[in-house]
């Protein structure tokens, strides 16, 4: 008796009507072209007036903030008032805590590439790119940190400068913890606070921003508390330093301020743009010549990817272009191209193994499906690395991590959504021309030898 085999359908190719495919291509290209028009200045100015309104539109390229090495900025030197401290250790802790707080403050104010360094015994030097208003910088930084302990309802229980003596990173029972030491008045207030909040959380705030929210397990009556969490030596020390910034509440007095000239300048920026455009054009030419129709879809998606990338660089407030962050952009573009190549090679492999009887749509659908795990593995690993750099890295490393994170997320969207959309549209117009898709292979038959 003849057996009928039931096979699982493997093709999930999305077919459009020819008219629908043409409309999708036209609409997407028109939208991309419209967005591209507003990137670079066409009137040789930073902005143009919107109709008869009082609003100006800034060209997208002019809205991207540049770092010190590309645009310059200003620097200011502050003197810290350490008169309240009697020994060198307390003075050093006060300066370190203030520097940590200044770095966090500038990052939250959308100046991630700023640098804060100690200068001499009691001076702090701050360099901020993409800012021209010296008074604004001085006003932003002279306020001391305010440390507060609040219950879940927002009531202030203990304040840092009056009640907390010190915060330090230590090892307790084999774990890295943060130890808090209160003065006599602070110990009394903290004992009352912990007694009332057993089983609840107490938030620790610096300048109104919550930095942690530990849970109260027991009442702390001796003025010595420990905060346990998933800390390592570095993270515990950094968190203790932030708390100390509010503990010491150092007053800063501006000594001097002046502009900083860019080390690269606008000429180097223009040269970088030209080099980027030439490199991108070479990559697109390679894709089209080697993969033909598939490469045309990838090249078009790469253009849209670049347009979207530029808009995100302008819109996300923590982005400031420096040499390290430009390196993150270049690496992201490379990964976007790599994702397309992985998919195309899977498509070619599927078509080659399937022989002449294998349809192009089926090869494309299975190629995308098989290429997905490799793309996700590679990009997720890079994304996790970028997140770690953003959280724990220095200012320049944060900039690299931010652009790398944006580019990787966008590259996955470009390869898996935009490129696929264009290929689906091409297949809806023509799904039989193997030469156009660089999928023309000779059928190879392997015959098994009978023993």
C-alpha positions as CSV (number, residue, x, y, z in Angstrom):
1,X,0.0,0.0,0.0
2,X,1.3,3.5,-0.9
3,X,2.0,5.7,2.1
4,X,1.1,9.4,1.9
5,X,3.6,11.6,3.8
6,X,2.4,14.8,5.4
7,X,5.1,17.4,5.4
8,X,5.2,20.6,7.4
9,X,4.9,23.8,5.5
10,X,8.2,25.7,5.9
11,X,7.6,28.8,3.8
12,X,6.3,31.8,5.6
13,X,7.0,34.2,2.8
14,X,4.8,37.3,2.7
15,X,3.4,37.7,-0.8
16,X,1.9,41.1,-1.9
17,X,0.0,41.9,-5.0
18,X,2.1,43.6,-7.6
19,X,0.3,46.9,-7.2
20,X,0.6,46.7,-3.4
21,X,4.4,46.0,-3.7
22,X,4.8,49.0,-6.0
23,X,2.9,51.3,-3.6
24,X,4.9,50.1,-0.6
25,X,8.2,50.7,-2.4
26,X,7.1,54.2,-3.5
27,X,5.8,55.2,-0.1
28,X,8.9,54.0,1.8
29,X,11.3,55.7,-0.6
30,X,9.3,58.9,-0.5
31,X,9.3,59.0,3.3
32,X,13.0,58.2,3.4
33,X,13.8,60.9,0.9
34,X,11.7,63.5,2.8
35,X,13.5,62.7,6.0
36,X,16.9,62.8,4.2
37,X,16.2,66.3,2.9
38,X,16.1,67.8,6.4
39,X,19.4,66.3,7.6
40,X,22.1,68.6,6.1
41,X,21.7,72.4,5.7
42,X,20.5,73.4,2.3
43,X,20.6,77.2,3.1
44,X,24.2,77.1,4.7
45,X,22.6,78.1,8.0
46,X,21.8,76.2,11.2
47,X,18.1,76.6,10.9
48,X,15.2,78.1,8.8
49,X,12.0,79.8,9.9
50,X,8.8,77.6,9.6
51,X,6.4,79.6,7.5
52,X,5.1,82.8,9.1
53,X,5.4,81.3,12.6
54,X,7.9,82.3,15.3
55,X,9.5,78.8,15.3
56,X,12.7,77.8,13.7
57,X,13.6,74.3,12.4
58,X,17.1,73.3,13.1
59,X,18.7,71.0,10.5
60,X,19.2,67.5,12.0
61,X,22.9,67.5,11.4
62,X,23.2,70.8,13.3
63,X,21.2,69.4,16.2
64,X,23.7,66.6,17.0
65,X,25.8,67.7,20.0
66,X,29.6,67.4,19.5
67,X,32.3,66.7,22.1
68,X,35.2,68.7,23.1
69,X,37.5,67.2,20.5
70,X,35.1,68.2,17.6
71,X,33.4,71.4,18.7
72,X,35.1,72.6,21.9
73,X,33.3,74.0,24.9
74,X,34.2,75.6,28.2
75,X,36.1,74.7,31.3
76,X,35.7,76.0,34.9
77,X,37.8,75.6,37.9
78,X,36.2,75.5,41.4
79,X,37.6,75.7,44.9
80,X,36.1,73.4,47.4
81,X,35.5,74.8,51.0
82,X,37.1,72.1,53.2
83,X,37.4,74.2,56.3
84,X,34.9,72.0,58.2
85,X,37.2,69.0,57.9
86,X,40.1,68.5,60.3
87,X,42.1,65.6,58.7
88,X,43.4,64.7,55.3
89,X,41.2,61.6,54.9
90,X,38.0,63.5,55.4
91,X,39.1,66.1,52.9
92,X,40.0,63.5,50.3
93,X,36.6,61.8,50.8
94,X,34.9,65.1,50.5
95,X,36.6,65.9,47.2
96,X,36.0,62.4,45.8
97,X,32.3,62.4,46.7
98,X,31.9,65.9,45.2
99,X,33.6,64.8,41.9
100,X,31.3,61.7,41.7
101,X,28.2,63.8,42.3
102,X,29.3,66.3,39.6
103,X,29.8,63.6,37.0
104,X,26.3,62.2,37.7
105,X,24.8,65.6,37.6
106,X,26.4,66.5,34.2
107,X,25.4,63.1,32.8
108,X,21.8,63.7,33.9
109,X,21.9,67.2,32.4
110,X,22.7,65.6,28.9
111,X,26.5,66.3,29.0
112,X,27.8,62.7,29.0
113,X,31.2,63.6,27.6
114,X,32.1,66.0,30.4
115,X,35.3,65.4,32.4
116,X,35.7,66.2,36.1
117,X,39.1,66.0,37.6
118,X,40.9,67.0,40.8
119,X,43.4,69.8,40.6
120,X,45.7,70.4,43.5
121,X,44.5,69.9,47.1
122,X,41.1,71.6,47.0
123,X,40.3,72.5,43.4
124,X,38.1,70.7,40.8
125,X,38.3,71.3,37.1
126,X,35.2,70.7,35.0
127,X,35.2,70.5,31.1
128,X,31.9,70.6,29.3
129,X,31.5,70.3,25.5
130,X,28.8,71.9,23.4
131,X,28.1,74.7,25.9
132,X,28.8,78.4,25.4
133,X,27.2,80.0,28.5
134,X,29.8,80.2,31.3
135,X,27.2,81.5,33.8
136,X,25.0,78.5,33.1
137,X,27.8,76.1,33.9
138,X,28.7,77.9,37.1
139,X,25.1,78.1,38.2
140,X,24.6,74.4,37.5
141,X,27.5,73.2,39.6
142,X,27.9,75.4,42.6
143,X,25.0,73.9,44.5
144,X,26.1,71.2,47.0
145,X,24.6,67.7,46.9
146,X,21.5,67.1,49.1
147,X,21.3,63.5,50.5
148,X,17.9,62.4,51.9
149,X,16.4,59.2,53.3
150,X,12.7,59.0,52.5
151,X,10.0,56.4,53.3
152,X,7.6,55.0,50.7
153,X,5.2,58.0,51.1
154,X,8.0,60.5,50.4
155,X,8.5,61.8,53.9
156,X,12.1,62.8,54.7
157,X,13.4,60.7,57.6
158,X,17.1,61.5,57.7
159,X,19.3,64.0,55.9
160,X,22.9,63.4,54.8
161,X,24.9,66.5,55.8
162,X,23.4,66.7,59.3
163,X,23.0,63.1,60.3
164,X,25.2,60.7,58.2
165,X,28.9,60.6,59.1
166,X,30.3,58.3,56.4
167,X,29.4,55.7,53.8
168,X,32.0,53.1,52.8
169,X,32.4,49.9,50.8
170,X,33.2,46.8,52.9
171,X,33.1,43.0,52.8
172,X,30.5,41.4,55.1
173,X,30.0,37.6,55.3
174,X,31.9,37.2,52.0
175,X,29.7,39.8,50.2
176,X,30.5,43.4,49.1
177,X,28.2,45.7,51.1
178,X,27.8,49.5,51.8
179,X,28.2,50.5,55.4
180,X,26.5,53.6,56.8
181,X,27.6,55.4,60.0
182,X,25.3,58.0,61.6
183,X,26.1,60.5,64.2
184,X,24.2,60.6,67.6
185,X,21.3,62.6,66.3
186,X,21.2,60.6,63.0
187,X,21.3,57.3,64.9
188,X,18.3,58.2,66.9
189,X,16.3,59.4,63.8
190,X,17.4,56.3,61.8
191,X,16.4,54.0,64.6
192,X,12.9,55.5,64.7
193,X,12.7,55.4,60.9
194,X,13.7,51.7,60.6
195,X,11.4,50.6,63.5
196,X,8.4,52.1,61.6
197,X,9.4,50.7,58.2
198,X,10.3,47.1,58.9
199,X,9.4,45.1,55.8
200,X,9.2,48.3,53.8
201,X,11.7,50.2,51.8
202,X,13.6,53.4,52.5
203,X,14.7,55.4,49.4
204,X,18.1,57.1,49.3
205,X,17.9,60.3,47.2
206,X,20.7,62.7,46.0
207,X,19.4,66.0,44.7
208,X,15.9,64.5,44.5
209,X,17.0,61.5,42.4
210,X,16.6,58.1,43.8
211,X,19.8,56.1,43.7
212,X,18.7,53.0,45.7
213,X,15.8,51.7,47.7
214,X,16.9,49.1,50.2
215,X,14.4,47.0,52.2
216,X,14.4,47.3,56.0
217,X,14.8,43.9,57.6
218,X,15.3,44.9,61.2
219,X,15.4,48.1,63.3
220,X,18.8,49.7,63.3
221,X,19.4,51.2,66.8
222,X,23.2,51.6,67.0
223,X,23.7,54.1,64.2
224,X,25.5,51.5,62.0
225,X,23.7,50.1,59.0
226,X,24.7,47.9,56.1
227,X,23.1,47.8,52.6
228,X,23.3,44.4,50.9
229,X,22.8,43.8,47.2
230,X,24.3,42.3,44.1
231,X,27.4,44.5,44.4
232,X,31.0,43.9,43.4
233,X,34.0,45.8,44.8
234,X,33.7,48.6,42.1
235,X,29.9,49.1,42.2
236,X,29.9,49.1,46.0
237,X,32.7,51.7,46.1
238,X,31.0,53.9,43.5
239,X,27.7,53.9,45.3
240,X,29.4,54.7,48.7
241,X,31.2,57.6,47.0
242,X,27.9,59.0,45.7
243,X,26.3,58.8,49.1
244,X,29.4,60.5,50.6
245,X,28.8,63.4,48.1
246,X,25.6,64.2,50.0
247,X,27.3,63.5,53.3
248,X,29.9,66.1,53.0
249,X,27.9,68.7,51.0
250,X,31.0,70.6,49.9
251,X,30.4,74.2,48.8
252,X,32.1,75.2,45.5
253,X,33.3,78.6,44.5
254,X,34.2,79.3,40.9
255,X,37.8,80.6,40.4
256,X,38.1,80.8,36.6
257,X,36.3,79.8,33.4
258,X,37.3,80.0,29.7
259,X,36.4,78.5,26.3
260,X,38.2,75.4,25.0
261,X,39.1,75.2,21.3
262,X,38.3,72.0,19.5
263,X,41.3,69.7,18.8
264,X,39.9,68.5,15.5
265,X,37.6,71.3,14.3
266,X,35.0,71.6,11.6
267,X,37.4,70.8,8.8
268,X,38.1,67.4,10.3
269,X,34.4,66.9,10.8
270,X,33.6,67.5,7.1
271,X,36.4,65.2,6.1
272,X,34.9,62.5,8.4
273,X,31.5,62.9,6.8
274,X,33.0,62.6,3.3
275,X,34.9,59.5,4.3
276,X,31.8,58.0,5.8
277,X,29.8,58.6,2.6
278,X,32.5,57.2,0.4
279,X,32.9,54.1,2.6
280,X,29.1,53.5,2.7
281,X,28.9,53.9,-1.1
282,X,31.6,51.2,-1.5
283,X,29.8,48.8,0.8
284,X,26.6,49.3,-1.1
285,X,28.3,48.8,-4.4
286,X,29.8,45.5,-3.2
287,X,26.4,44.3,-2.0
288,X,24.7,45.1,-5.3
289,X,27.5,43.5,-7.4
290,X,27.8,40.4,-5.4
291,X,24.2,39.7,-4.3
292,X,22.4,41.6,-7.1
293,X,18.7,41.9,-6.2
294,X,19.2,40.9,-2.6
295,X,22.1,43.4,-2.4
296,X,19.9,46.1,-3.9
297,X,17.4,45.6,-1.1
298,X,20.1,45.6,1.5
299,X,21.8,48.7,0.1
300,X,18.4,50.6,0.1
301,X,17.8,49.4,3.7
302,X,21.3,50.6,4.6
303,X,20.5,54.1,3.4
304,X,17.3,54.2,5.4
305,X,19.3,52.8,8.4
306,X,21.8,55.7,8.1
307,X,19.0,58.3,7.9
308,X,17.3,56.8,11.0
309,X,20.6,56.6,12.8
310,X,21.3,60.3,12.2
311,X,17.9,61.3,13.5
312,X,18.4,59.2,16.7
313,X,21.8,60.8,17.3
314,X,20.1,64.2,17.2
315,X,17.0,63.3,19.2
316,X,18.5,61.2,22.1
317,X,19.8,63.7,24.7
318,X,22.8,61.7,26.0
319,X,24.5,61.5,22.6
320,X,27.6,63.7,22.1
321,X,29.8,62.9,19.1
322,X,33.5,62.4,19.9
323,X,36.2,60.2,18.4
324,X,35.2,57.2,20.6
325,X,31.4,57.7,19.8
326,X,32.2,57.9,16.1
327,X,34.0,54.6,16.4
328,X,30.8,53.2,17.9
329,X,28.9,54.4,14.8
330,X,31.3,52.8,12.4
331,X,31.2,49.5,14.3
332,X,27.4,49.6,14.2
333,X,27.3,50.1,10.5
334,X,29.6,47.2,10.0
335,X,27.3,45.0,12.1
336,X,24.3,46.1,10.0
337,X,26.1,45.0,6.9
338,X,27.2,41.7,8.6
339,X,23.6,40.9,9.5
340,X,22.5,41.2,5.9
341,X,25.4,39.1,4.6
342,X,24.6,36.3,7.2
343,X,21.0,36.2,5.9
344,X,22.0,36.2,2.2
345,X,24.5,33.4,2.7
346,X,21.8,31.3,4.4
347,X,19.4,32.0,1.5
348,X,22.1,31.0,-1.1
349,X,22.9,27.9,0.9
350,X,19.3,26.9,1.1
351,X,18.8,27.4,-2.6
352,X,22.0,25.5,-3.4
353,X,21.0,22.6,-1.3
354,X,17.5,22.6,-2.6
355,X,18.6,22.4,-6.2
356,X,16.7,23.6,-9.3
357,X,13.3,22.5,-7.8
358,X,13.7,24.9,-4.8
359,X,11.7,28.1,-5.2
360,X,13.2,31.5,-4.5
361,X,10.5,32.6,-2.0
362,X,11.0,29.4,0.0
363,X,14.8,29.8,0.1
364,X,14.4,33.4,1.2
365,X,11.9,32.6,4.0
366,X,14.1,29.7,5.3
367,X,17.2,31.8,4.9
368,X,15.8,34.5,7.1
369,X,14.7,32.0,9.6
370,X,18.1,30.2,9.8
371,X,20.0,33.5,9.9
372,X,18.0,34.9,12.8
373,X,19.7,33.0,15.7
374,X,23.2,34.0,14.6
375,X,22.2,37.7,14.2
376,X,20.5,37.7,17.6
377,X,23.4,36.0,19.4
378,X,26.0,38.5,17.9
379,X,23.9,41.6,18.5
380,X,22.7,40.7,22.0
381,X,26.2,40.1,23.2
382,X,27.3,43.5,21.8
383,X,24.2,45.2,23.3
384,X,25.0,43.8,26.7
385,X,28.6,45.0,26.4
386,X,27.4,48.5,25.4
387,X,25.1,48.6,28.4
388,X,27.9,47.7,30.8
389,X,30.1,50.4,29.2
390,X,27.3,53.0,29.7
391,X,26.7,52.1,33.3
392,X,30.3,51.6,34.5
393,X,32.5,53.4,31.9
394,X,34.2,56.7,32.0
395,X,32.8,59.7,30.0
396,X,34.4,58.8,26.7
397,X,33.5,55.1,27.1
398,X,29.9,56.0,27.8
399,X,29.8,57.9,24.5
400,X,31.1,54.9,22.7
401,X,28.6,52.6,24.4
402,X,25.6,54.9,23.7
403,X,26.2,55.1,20.0
404,X,27.1,51.4,19.8
405,X,23.8,50.5,21.6
406,X,21.7,52.7,19.4
407,X,23.4,51.4,16.2
408,X,23.0,47.7,17.2
409,X,19.3,47.9,18.0
410,X,18.8,49.8,14.8
411,X,20.9,47.3,12.7
412,X,18.7,44.4,13.9
413,X,15.6,46.3,12.9
414,X,17.1,47.3,9.5
415,X,18.2,43.7,8.6
416,X,15.2,41.8,9.9
417,X,12.4,44.3,9.0
418,X,13.4,46.8,6.3
419,X,15.6,44.5,4.2
420,X,13.0,41.8,4.4
421,X,10.2,44.2,3.4
422,X,12.2,45.3,0.2
423,X,12.9,41.6,-0.7
424,X,9.3,40.7,-0.2
425,X,8.3,43.5,-2.5
426,X,10.9,42.4,-5.1
427,X,9.6,38.8,-5.0
428,X,6.0,40.0,-5.4
429,X,7.1,41.6,-8.7
430,X,9.4,38.8,-9.8
431,X,10.0,35.5,-7.9
432,X,11.4,33.4,-10.7
433,X,14.5,35.2,-12.0
434,X,17.3,33.4,-10.2
435,X,20.0,35.5,-11.9
436,X,18.5,38.7,-10.5
437,X,18.8,37.4,-7.0
438,X,22.2,35.7,-7.6
439,X,20.6,32.3,-6.8
440,X,21.4,30.5,-10.1
441,X,23.0,27.2,-9.3
442,X,23.3,23.9,-11.1
443,X,21.5,21.0,-9.6
444,X,23.8,18.5,-8.0
445,X,22.5,14.9,-7.4
446,X,24.3,12.7,-5.0
447,X,23.8,9.0,-5.7
448,X,24.3,6.5,-3.0
449,X,26.3,3.5,-3.9
450,X,24.6,0.2,-3.3
451,X,26.7,-2.3,-1.3
